[in-house]
Amino acid sequence: MKTHSDIPARKHILLNITTVLTVAALAACQPATPPHESGIQKNSAAKESLALDGAADKPIPAEAPAAVAYSPAAVYDVQETAPHVTNTERYQKQPENPVKAVAQEPVSTFSIDVDTGSYANVRRFLNNGRLPPKDAVRIEEIVNYFPYSYPLPQDGRPFAVHTQTVDSPWQPEAKLIKIGIQAQDAAKKNLPPANLVFLVDVSGSMAEPDKLPLVKKTLRILTEQLRPQDKVTIITYASGEKLVLPPTSGKDKDTILRAVNSLEADGATSGERALRMAYEEAQKAFVKNGINRILLTTDGDFNVGVSDTETLKSMVAEKRKSGISLSTLGFGTDNYNEEMMEQIADAGDGNYSYIDNEKEAKKVLQHQLTSTLATVAQDVKIQVEFNPATVKEYRLVGYTNRTLRNEDFNNDKVDAGDIGSGHSVTALYEIIPQGKTGWLDNSRYQKAPAADGSKNEYAYVKVRYKLPGQSASKLIEQPVPARSIPLAQADTDTRLALAAASYAQQLRGGEYNGKLDWNAVEKMAADTRAHDPFGLLAEFRELVGIAKSLSSKQPEKQGE
């Protein structure tokens, strides 16, 4: 005898059966695809020539949402264009740096950062018709994406330090101090021999056009740059690890390319075991006084074994002591673990890049090969002491996950960022001069101590670094003169850096952009006239326009 409680269950079963039959019927109407052409194994010319540049990565939905909601947690869920598809990309929380009163905290210390992955990842969001989540936007990576034309060092040191102070476009009475570091630029032919291990994720999650096919294109680009004295090892990992190619000379490009072209995606992802294997193989082929680096290509979706970012960071940090560095190349969407990719590259004294198209792969591994692989200075730390006689308040723009304790500056045991050959690094501080209105109210009960110091300096910059392979650091120091110029009179590098920072801050909500809106940011980008051999500035202006169009509309004025 059937009860009333059986009826809903029967209806549910019948509904499921009906749904399955309907889907099967629809599928039967579609042209059949031979098994050998499915997924990543489809090797047609059309698949290999997929449009991988910019907006062609994915079709823009007819009604793109004005903004993507983000949560303050590291993992955010976004409803994609296809129904019932959940985006579980993971980003480290990036709070803004707080404003500091010079009377209480005159010293600021941070590690340099030459990663650029955030810029390309943000570009991917915009080209797909969505604003990026706030925590995906790291200001320093947006600013440092561009090559700057700072003068090369002339004193035999590995890099030179340059500063310029301009009127801030964000705060009426504020100034902006730009600190630019330019490394020596060695020619590719002068690089030491390279021992490279390609660690390639071939798990099932990589079976998308913007993942393994793009990984293979990227590795082909790098292979073409190899010299006979370089050697490559290829390891793949999915449900297990496999040595696909033992150490092979760069002169045997055909052998390397055959191994790259044979890669196919299938299985789960056990990244931690593969990392250990990569370090073992890199150690076997270790080149003394050479470049020893692992290049991890993945979407970061480690779903088997150890996948905790902090645990992986600890392992990578320990392994770097052997002289083997780790760089990460991120690919893909939806389940992309950007937090892990950026963090373990930092721990491994390498670089983090996000590859969203073939053009980006060429930028990272062709145009900037020497800076990507060859290190000229290690553990580079910046410490700025602000002069209380001339500066009332300050804030560091970006570098939120790179700040260090002041005592870390002189501690050579504390790890920091590395600078590659030809790299430039740019940092910005916004300051409020003494006697001007800033962000902070004057204290009711505590009077600021009398300011000592020369009225001729805003700040004093110290940069500490180690030469590759050395354990004792060296020091560069210089003052920042207490003078500024209008932004319109600034050099092209400064104007570009401020346009990029304004764009990044606006993407993060514009909290520190003052009255600057998207129209003003668009004008700043349009007025940038830096040297642009690879079309990066032209693309930047387009991205600013896309971000402007995707942003929430300004409220209509009353009476309109």
LUMDRENNU-712668 format. One record per residue (C-alpha): x, y, z negated. Coordinates in steps of 0.05 Angstrom, whole numbers, padded with zeros to 5 digits, always signed. Each point is the difference from the previous one (the first is absolute). Example, Ala and Ser with C-alpha at 12.3 -4.5 7.8 and 13.67 -1.06 7.14 Angstrom:
// residues 2
+00246-00090-00156
+00027+00069+00013
END
This chain:
// residues 560
+00000+00000+00000
+00028+00068+00020
-00003+00057-00049
-00004+00074+00015
+00074+00006-00018
+00017-00045+00060
-00032+00047+00050
+00052+00056-00001
+00056-00051+00005
-00032-00033+00060
-00010+00068+00033
+00072+00017-00012
+00024-00066+00030
-00045+00009+00061
+00024+00071+00009
+00073-00023-00002
-00014-00055+00051
-00036+00049+00045
+00059+00049-00005
+00050-00054+00017
-00041-00024+00060
-00008+00072+00024
+00075+00014-00004
+00015-00066+00035
-00049+00017+00056
+00032+00068+00009
+00069-00030+00001
-00021-00050+00053
-00018+00059+00045
+00072+00026-00002
+00053-00025+00048
+00041-00055-00031
+00072+00015-00020
+00049-00057+00009
+00031-00020-00066
+00070+00017+00023
-00022+00072+00012
-00029+00013-00069
+00030+00044-00054
+00074+00014+00001
+00015-00055+00050
-00032+00037+00057
+00059+00021+00042
-00034+00035+00058
+00031+00063+00027
-00061+00039-00022
+00010-00020-00072
+00074+00017-00001
-00014+00068+00032
-00053+00019-00051
-00005+00075-00010
+00041+00009-00063
+00010+00075+00000
-00039+00048-00044
-00074+00003+00009
+00000-00062+00044
+00015-00045-00059
-00074-00010-00014
-00063+00029+00032
-00026+00060-00037
-00070-00012-00025
-00055+00040+00033
-00018+00030-00067
+00064+00004-00039
-00012+00017-00073
+00022+00070-00021
+00044-00029-00054
+00021-00065-00031
-00017-00006-00073
+00058-00021-00044
+00005-00023-00071
+00057+00019-00048
+00017-00074-00006
+00056-00031+00041
-00051-00041+00040
-00057+00035+00036
-00059-00028+00038
-00025+00033+00063
-00058-00020+00044
+00030-00009+00069
-00036+00010+00066
-00019-00074+00003
-00053-00016-00053
+00019-00042-00060
+00075+00009+00012
+00036+00023-00063
+00065+00038+00002
+00045-00020-00057
+00062+00040+00016
+00042+00015-00061
+00035+00065-00017
+00038+00023-00061
-00034+00056-00038
+00032+00067+00017
-00019+00055-00050
+00023+00070+00015
+00062+00025-00035
-00020+00047-00056
+00020+00073-00004
+00057+00011-00050
+00017+00062-00041
+00074+00015+00006
+00002+00023-00073
-00019-00071-00022
+00027-00044+00057
+00053+00035+00042
+00030-00063+00031
-00031-00045+00054
+00032-00065+00023
-00020-00048+00055
+00027-00052+00048
+00003+00016+00074
-00047-00037+00047
+00010-00013+00074
-00061-00045+00011
-00048+00022+00054
-00053-00054-00002
-00055+00045-00028
+00002+00045+00062
-00012-00058+00049
-00052-00032-00045
-00039+00066-00006
+00005+00007+00075
-00032-00069+00008
-00059+00022-00044
-00011+00065+00039
+00006-00033+00068
-00052-00051-00022
-00049+00057-00018
+00008-00001-00076
+00034+00044-00051
+00051-00038-00041
-00010-00015-00074
+00036+00051-00044
+00051-00048-00027
+00022-00020+00070
+00026+00071+00010
+00070+00009-00029
+00020+00072+00014
+00075-00012+00002
-00008-00055+00052
-00042+00046+00044
+00052+00056-00006
+00059-00046+00012
-00030-00034+00061
+00030+00053+00046
+00073+00008+00018
+00027+00067-00024
+00058+00038+00029
+00039+00014-00064
+00074+00012+00012
+00045-00061-00010
+00049-00001-00058
+00067+00032+00016
+00039-00016-00064
+00009-00076+00007
-00058-00016-00047
-00054-00048+00023
-00053+00054+00002
-00012+00075-00006
-00052+00037-00042
-00038+00060+00028
-00053+00043-00034
-00048+00055+00022
-00053+00037-00039
-00063+00029+00032
-00065+00031-00021
-00051-00055-00015
-00060-00006+00046
-00038-00035-00056
+00004+00044-00062
-00002+00077+00007
+00061+00017-00042
+00038-00066+00005
+00064-00018+00037
+00020-00065+00032
+00071-00027-00006
+00019-00049+00054
+00058-00047-00014
+00027-00034+00062
+00052-00056+00000
+00034-00020+00064
+00042-00063+00005
+00060-00012+00045
-00021-00031+00066
+00041-00059+00023
-00008-00026+00071
-00031-00069+00008
+00065-00027+00028
+00036+00020-00064
-00047-00037-00046
+00030-00058-00039
-00021-00071+00021
-00072-00016-00020
-00026-00064-00031
-00075+00005+00009
-00053-00049-00023
-00068+00007+00033
-00051-00026-00051
-00065-00006+00039
-00068-00012-00029
-00036-00049+00047
-00059-00016-00045
-00071+00000+00024
-00011+00071-00023
+00050+00023+00053
-00042-00028+00057
-00024+00069+00022
+00023+00042+00060
+00029+00054-00045
+00039-00051-00041
+00042-00057+00027
-00002+00022+00074
+00025+00069-00022
+00052-00033-00047
+00027-00037+00061
+00004+00064+00040
+00036+00034-00058
+00051-00056-00007
+00013+00001+00075
+00016+00074-00004
+00049-00012-00057
+00031-00060+00036
+00017+00044+00060
+00041+00045-00046
+00044-00056-00027
+00075-00003+00014
+00043-00063+00006
+00027+00011-00070
-00070+00000-00029
-00037-00064-00019
-00073-00017-00010
-00035-00053-00041
-00075-00012+00008
-00042-00030-00055
-00075-00008+00004
-00049-00013-00056
-00072-00020-00007
-00020-00062-00039
+00074-00016+00000
+00067+00031+00019
+00038-00017+00063
+00069+00018+00026
-00018+00016+00072
+00068+00027+00020
+00067-00009-00036
+00049+00058+00001
+00007+00019+00073
+00045+00052+00033
-00031+00062+00029
+00031-00018+00067
-00047-00060+00005
-00061+00043+00009
-00037-00051+00042
+00004-00051-00057
-00025+00051-00050
-00057+00023+00045
-00022-00072+00013
-00006-00010-00075
-00039+00064-00008
-00047-00016+00058
-00015-00069-00030
-00031+00027-00064
-00073-00018-00013
-00046+00014-00059
-00033-00052-00043
-00006-00019-00074
+00000+00034-00068
+00052+00050-00025
+00054-00020-00049
+00045+00061+00003
+00039-00007-00065
+00032-00067+00019
+00016+00027+00069
+00035+00061-00030
+00044-00045-00041
+00018-00041+00061
+00016+00064+00039
+00048+00023-00054
+00033-00069+00001
+00010+00002+00075
+00024+00072-00002
+00051-00020-00053
+00026-00057+00043
+00013+00047+00059
+00023+00058-00045
+00046+00051+00035
+00049+00034-00047
+00000+00075+00010
-00057-00009+00050
-00075+00011+00003
-00037-00057-00035
-00075+00010+00003
-00065-00038+00000
-00056+00029+00044
-00067-00024-00027
-00057+00006+00051
-00068-00013-00031
-00068+00028-00019
+00020-00014-00072
-00058-00048-00012
+00037-00050-00045
-00055-00048-00022
+00040-00061-00021
+00051-00001-00056
+00027+00063-00033
-00034+00061+00029
+00005+00050-00058
+00036+00063+00024
+00038+00011-00065
+00026-00072+00000
+00022+00006+00073
+00033+00067-00014
+00040-00030-00057
+00024-00057+00044
+00020+00047+00057
+00034+00049-00047
+00042-00058-00028
+00018-00025+00069
+00023+00068+00025
+00059-00005-00049
+00029-00052+00048
+00007+00053+00054
-00061-00022+00040
-00053+00053+00012
-00073-00009+00019
-00041+00042+00048
-00074-00010+00013
-00039+00010+00064
-00075+00001-00013
-00053-00020+00051
-00075-00005+00005
-00064+00022-00034
-00055-00022-00048
+00042-00045-00046
+00064+00042+00004
+00038+00004-00066
+00036+00066+00008
+00016+00005-00074
+00043-00062+00002
+00034+00018+00065
+00022+00068-00023
+00020-00021-00070
+00043-00061+00017
+00037+00039+00055
+00018+00052-00052
+00022-00054-00048
+00042-00032+00056
+00037+00064+00018
-00032-00002+00069
-00052+00039+00039
-00075-00009+00006
-00031+00013+00068
-00071-00012+00025
-00003-00022+00073
-00067+00018+00031
+00022+00000+00073
+00059-00014+00045
+00020+00073+00001
+00011-00002-00076
+00040-00064+00007
+00047+00035+00049
+00006+00060-00046
+00021-00042-00060
+00042-00054+00034
+00027+00035+00062
+00004+00076-00008
+00017-00004-00074
+00036-00067-00003
+00063+00027-00034
-00039+00036-00055
-00045-00062-00008
+00058-00048-00010
+00064+00036-00019
+00005+00031-00070
+00047+00059-00012
-00019+00016-00072
-00034-00041-00054
-00039+00015-00063
-00011+00073+00021
-00033+00041-00055
-00020+00073-00001
-00004+00042-00063
-00024+00072+00002
+00007+00046-00060
-00044+00062+00005
+00024+00066-00026
-00048+00027-00054
+00022+00071+00015
-00029-00003+00070
-00049-00059+00002
-00062-00008-00043
-00031-00065+00026
+00014-00053+00052
-00027-00064+00030
+00033-00054+00043
-00038-00013+00064
-00008-00075+00009
+00050-00052-00024
-00051-00021-00053
+00027-00071-00005
+00073+00023+00005
+00006+00044-00061
+00054-00019-00049
+00015+00016-00073
+00050+00057-00006
+00049-00046-00035
-00002-00048+00060
+00037+00051+00043
+00068-00013-00031
-00012-00074-00012
+00033-00038+00056
-00038-00063-00020
-00066+00030+00021
-00019-00016+00072
-00023+00053+00049
-00010+00009+00075
+00051-00009+00055
+00014+00044+00060
+00014-00030+00068
+00046+00026+00054
-00030+00062+00032
-00059+00002-00049
-00027+00066-00025
-00040+00006-00064
-00044+00059-00018
-00029+00019-00068
-00044+00059-00019
-00011+00036-00066
-00054+00053-00008
+00020+00051-00052
-00031+00060-00035
+00051+00056-00011
+00002+00034-00067
-00051+00056-00008
-00048-00031+00051
-00067-00034-00011
+00005-00076+00005
-00040-00062-00018
+00011+00002-00075
-00028+00048-00052
+00047+00032-00050
+00002-00035-00067
-00041+00033-00055
+00044-00026-00057
+00069-00014+00029
+00042+00055+00030
+00046-00020+00056
+00073+00003-00020
+00042+00057+00027
+00024-00017+00069
+00075-00005+00011
+00035-00009+00066
+00018+00039+00061
-00055+00037+00036
+00034-00020+00065
-00021-00074-00001
-00067-00035+00002
+00029-00068-00015
+00061-00044+00000
-00001-00063+00043
+00042-00061-00016
+00004-00062+00043
+00032-00064-00025
+00017-00058+00046
+00045-00060+00009
+00040-00020+00060
-00020-00069+00027
+00029-00055-00042
+00024+00046-00056
-00027+00000-00072
+00021+00071-00021
-00041+00059+00025
+00022+00066+00029
-00032+00068-00009
-00019+00057+00047
-00028+00064-00031
-00021+00069+00023
-00045+00058-00021
-00065+00022+00033
+00004+00076+00010
-00057+00041-00030
-00024+00027+00067
-00054-00021+00048
-00025+00017+00069
-00070+00000+00032
-00020-00068+00027
-00004+00030+00071
+00074+00015-00004
+00020-00069-00025
+00040-00047+00044
-00036-00052+00042
+00017-00057-00049
-00032+00036-00059
-00062+00018+00040
-00007-00072+00022
+00009-00027-00070
-00053+00047-00028
-00049-00017+00056
+00009-00074-00014
-00007+00010-00075
-00063+00043+00009
-00030-00055+00044
+00016-00053-00051
-00027+00041-00058
-00064+00014+00038
-00009-00075+00014
+00007-00011-00075
-00057+00050-00014
+00036+00066+00005
+00007+00010-00075
+00064+00040+00007
-00014+00031+00068
-00035+00061-00029
-00042+00035+00052
+00035-00037+00056
-00053-00039+00039
+00005-00047+00060
-00002+00059+00048
+00061+00030-00034
+00036-00067-00001
-00015-00009+00074
+00030+00069+00014
+00063-00016-00040
+00009-00064+00040
-00011+00038+00066
+00051+00052-00020
+00054-00052-00013
+00052+00003+00055
+00053-00049-00021
+00038-00043+00050
-00046-00057+00019
+00036-00051+00046
-00047-00057-00016
-00067+00036-00001
-00009-00006-00075
-00023+00072-00010
-00050-00004+00057
-00029-00062-00033
+00001+00035-00068
-00043+00057+00026
-00049-00050+00028
-00005-00036-00067
-00013+00066-00036
-00057+00012+00049
-00029-00069-00012
+00004+00008-00075
-00035+00067+00005
-00056-00030+00041
-00009-00058-00049
-00001+00044-00062
-00064+00020-00033
-00032+00061+00033
+00005+00066-00037
-00065+00021-00033
-00040+00047+00043
-00001+00072-00023
-00065+00026-00029
-00045+00030+00054
+00032-00038+00058
END
